[in-house]
């Protein structure tokens, strides 16, 4: 079993840390919110007084943070995790951030470093069924697999440093656009008198089939586990989707790609979040479409 330093115990990170504990690893945790630390300690974790202290003597150091700025500061800032960690430690960032920062941190870390963003939302984090999209050295990925396997079900080595972030941003750009057009289709169907269940029964088994439809259907009823049945209580918030779409647009610009559909999806989620929907599940965008806003 490994000694793991885990920094960032938000709605995703806390579940991931708990799953490492369930797998028998020793997990030393830090977060700027003390209540978040206390909750994981109650599940068997050990508290550190700083992020650097969490990294000391750890075999593996993991961060799960909100944005690139926090990731850069956590790893490379004064008293950063890279210098605080052992020379032979494996370093991983599971945040979703911009590609440039992921590559910068990996190059400067001085240790084996993986960018390993996740897909699966809070429910996947809690169930230990996340998908990890991993960028970095192949040997480091092999070393990481037992750790990642305690938190997720699918591990894909996408390529060199930053490749995990590229995969995540492409994935979420496709997901957001699919959810938006799926929501438009359900609103169109209800206005034309077609029951939601009938549309779902057709499309979930036909050429319009998608993860967004089959797992996160934006209307209540057809998929009992979807957020639409819980007043859009979030598995993955609209605010986070907007953040990822912004990162995807920046990556597209850097690559010289005019991602028009991705840009349209971003504009829709901008409006939904600015209208007060940021804390709702991203599938809640159907409420804005229904209202014609």
C-alpha positions in Angstrom: 0.0 0.0 0.0 1.2 3.5 -0.8 1.4 6.7 1.3 -0.5 9.3 -0.6 -0.6 13.1 -0.1 -3.9 14.5 -1.4 -4.5 18.2 -1.8 -7.9 19.6 -2.7 -11.0 18.0 -1.0 -13.8 19.6 -2.9 -16.9 17.7 -4.1 -14.8 15.4 -6.3 -11.5 15.2 -4.3 -13.1 14.2 -1.0 -14.7 11.1 -2.6 -11.5 10.3 -4.4 -9.5 10.4 -1.2 -12.0 8.2 0.5 -11.8 5.6 -2.2 -8.0 5.5 -1.8 -8.6 4.9 1.9 -11.0 2.1 1.2 -8.4 0.5 -1.0 -6.1 0.4 2.1 -3.7 3.3 1.2 -2.5 5.7 3.8 -3.8 9.1 2.8 -2.6 12.4 4.2 -4.9 15.3 3.2 -4.9 19.1 3.0 -7.5 21.7 2.0 -7.9 25.3 2.8 -11.4 24.4 4.1 -10.8 22.8 7.5 -14.3 21.1 7.5 -13.4 19.3 4.3 -10.2 18.0 5.9 -12.1 16.9 9.1 -14.6 15.0 7.0 -12.0 12.9 5.3 -10.1 12.4 8.6 -13.3 11.0 10.0 -13.1 8.4 7.2 -9.6 7.4 8.2 -7.4 10.0 6.6 -4.6 11.9 8.3 -4.6 15.7 8.4 -1.6 17.8 7.3 -1.1 21.4 8.4 -0.1 22.5 4.9 0.0 21.2 1.3 3.8 20.8 1.6 3.4 18.7 4.7 0.9 16.4 2.9 3.6 15.8 0.2 6.5 15.0 2.6 7.4 11.3 2.7 4.5 10.5 0.3 5.0 7.9 -2.4 2.4 9.6 -4.5 1.2 13.2 -4.4 -2.2 14.1 -6.0 -3.9 17.5 -6.4 -7.6 18.2 -7.3 -7.9 22.0 -7.6 -10.2 24.5 -9.3 -8.1 26.1 -12.0 -4.6 26.4 -13.6 -3.6 29.3 -11.4 -4.1 27.3 -8.2 -2.4 24.2 -9.7 0.7 26.2 -10.8 1.0 27.8 -7.3 0.4 24.6 -5.5 3.2 22.7 -7.4 5.7 25.5 -8.2 5.0 28.3 -5.8 6.9 29.0 -2.6 6.9 25.9 -0.5 5.3 24.1 -3.5 4.5 20.4 -3.7 7.2 19.6 -6.3 10.1 20.7 -4.0 8.4 19.3 -0.9 8.0 15.9 -2.4 10.6 13.1 -2.3 12.8 12.8 -5.3 11.3 9.4 -6.2 7.7 10.4 -5.6 5.1 10.2 -8.4 3.2 13.4 -8.9 -0.3 13.7 -10.4 -2.7 16.5 -11.0 -6.4 15.5 -11.5 -7.7 19.0 -12.0 -9.2 20.2 -15.3 -7.0 23.1 -16.4 -5.5 24.7 -19.5 -3.1 22.7 -21.5 -0.3 25.2 -21.3 -0.2 25.2 -17.5 -0.3 21.4 -17.4 2.7 21.3 -19.6 4.5 24.0 -17.7 4.1 22.3 -14.4 5.1 18.9 -15.8 8.3 20.4 -17.3 9.3 22.2 -14.1 8.3 19.6 -11.5 11.6 17.7 -11.5 9.8 14.5 -10.8 7.6 12.1 -12.8 4.4 14.2 -13.3 1.1 13.2 -14.8 -1.9 15.3 -15.8 -4.8 13.0 -15.1 -8.2 14.9 -15.4 -11.3 12.9 -14.8 -14.8 12.3 -16.3 -17.7 10.9 -14.4 -18.8 13.7 -12.1 -19.5 13.6 -8.4 -21.4 10.3 -8.7 -18.5 8.7 -10.5 -16.1 10.0 -7.9 -18.2 8.6 -5.1 -18.7 5.2 -6.8 -15.0 4.9 -7.8 -16.0 4.6 -11.5 -14.2 7.7 -12.9 -12.4 7.8 -16.3 -8.9 9.1 -16.1 -7.4 10.7 -19.2 -3.6 10.7 -18.5 -0.8 12.6 -20.0 2.9 11.9 -19.3 5.6 9.3 -19.4 4.4 5.7 -20.1 6.4 4.3 -17.2 4.9 6.8 -14.8 1.4 5.9 -16.1 2.0 2.2 -15.4 3.2 3.1 -11.9 0.1 5.2 -11.4 -2.4 2.6 -12.5 -2.9 0.9 -9.1 -3.6 4.3 -7.5 -5.9 5.5 -10.3 -7.6 2.1 -10.3 -8.7 2.7 -6.7 -10.6 5.8 -7.8 -11.8 4.9 -11.3 -12.7 2.2 -13.7 -11.1 3.4 -16.9 -7.5 4.7 -17.4 -6.5 5.9 -20.8 -2.9 7.0 -21.5 -3.5 9.8 -24.0 0.1 10.8 -24.7 2.8 13.2 -23.4 2.4 15.9 -20.8 -0.8 17.9 -21.4 -2.5 15.2 -23.5 -4.9 14.3 -20.7 -6.1 17.9 -20.5 -6.5 18.0 -24.3 -8.7 14.8 -24.1 -10.8 16.2 -21.3 -11.5 19.5 -23.0 -12.4 17.8 -26.3 -14.7 15.5 -24.4 -16.5 18.2 -22.5 -16.9 20.4 -25.6 -18.6 17.5 -27.3 -20.7 16.7 -24.2 -21.9 20.3 -23.8 -22.9 20.7 -27.4 -24.7 17.4 -27.3 -26.6 18.3 -24.2 -27.6 21.6 -25.6 -29.0 20.1 -28.8 -30.6 17.2 -26.9 -32.4 19.8 -24.7 -33.6 21.7 -27.8 -35.0 18.4 -29.2 -37.0 17.6 -26.1 -38.4 21.1 -25.9 -39.4 20.9 -29.6 -41.0 17.5 -29.1 -43.1 18.6 -26.1 -44.3 21.7 -28.1 -45.3 19.4 -30.9 -47.1 17.0 -28.7 -44.6 14.1 -28.6 -44.2 12.6 -25.1 -40.7 12.8 -23.7 -40.7 9.0 -23.0 -41.5 8.3 -26.6 -38.7 10.5 -27.8 -36.3 8.9 -25.4 -37.4 5.4 -26.4 -36.7 6.2 -30.0 -33.5 8.2 -29.7 -31.8 6.1 -27.0 -31.8 3.2 -29.4 -31.3 5.0 -32.7 -28.7 7.2 -34.4 -29.2 10.1 -31.9 -28.0 7.9 -29.0 -25.5 9.6 -26.8 -24.1 9.5 -23.2 -25.9 12.8 -22.5 -29.2 11.3 -23.5 -28.9 7.8 -22.0 -27.3 8.8 -18.7 -28.2 12.5 -18.1 -31.6 12.9 -20.0 -32.6 16.5 -19.4 -36.3 15.7 -18.7 -37.6 13.8 -15.6 -38.8 10.3 -16.1 -37.0 8.4 -18.8 -33.7 8.0 -16.9 -34.5 7.7 -13.2 -30.9 8.6 -12.1 -30.6 11.8 -14.1 -30.5 15.2 -12.4 -33.8 16.2 -14.1 -35.5 14.0 -11.5 -33.9 16.0 -8.6 -34.6 19.6 -9.8 -31.2 19.5 -11.5 -29.2 19.0 -8.3 -25.7 18.8 -9.8 -23.6 15.9 -10.7 -21.5 18.3 -12.8 -22.5 21.9 -12.5 -23.2 24.3 -15.3 -20.5 26.6 -13.9 -17.9 23.9 -14.3 -19.1 23.2 -17.8 -18.8 26.8 -18.7 -15.2 26.9 -17.3 -14.2 23.8 -19.3 -15.8 25.3 -22.5 -13.7 28.4 -22.0 -10.6 26.3 -21.7 -11.6 24.4 -24.8 -12.0 27.6 -26.8 -8.5 28.8 -25.7 -7.0 25.4 -26.6 -8.8 25.5 -30.0 -7.5 29.1 -30.6 -3.9 28.0 -29.7 -4.2 25.1 -32.1 -5.6 27.3 -34.9 -9.0 25.6 -34.9 -12.2 27.7 -35.4 -14.4 25.7 -33.1 -17.7 27.4 -34.0 -20.0 24.8 -32.4 -18.0 24.8 -29.2 -18.1 28.6 -29.2 -21.9 28.4 -29.5 -22.1 25.9 -26.7 -20.0 28.3 -24.5 -22.3 31.2 -25.3 -25.4 29.2 -24.2 -23.7 28.1 -21.0 -22.6 31.7 -20.4 -26.2 32.8 -20.5 -27.4 30.0 -18.3 -24.8 30.6 -15.6 -25.2 34.4 -15.7 -29.0 33.9 -15.4 -28.5 32.0 -12.1 -28.1 28.4 -13.3 -24.4 28.0 -12.4 -25.1 25.8 -9.4 -27.4 23.5 -11.2 -26.5 20.4 -13.2 -25.3 21.2 -16.7 -28.4 19.4 -18.1 -30.5 22.1 -16.5 -29.8 24.2 -19.5 -33.0 22.8 -20.8 -34.9 25.2 -18.4 -33.3 28.2 -20.2 -34.1 26.7 -23.6 -37.7 26.0 -22.5 -38.1 29.6 -21.4 -36.8 30.9 -24.8 -34.0 32.9 -23.2 
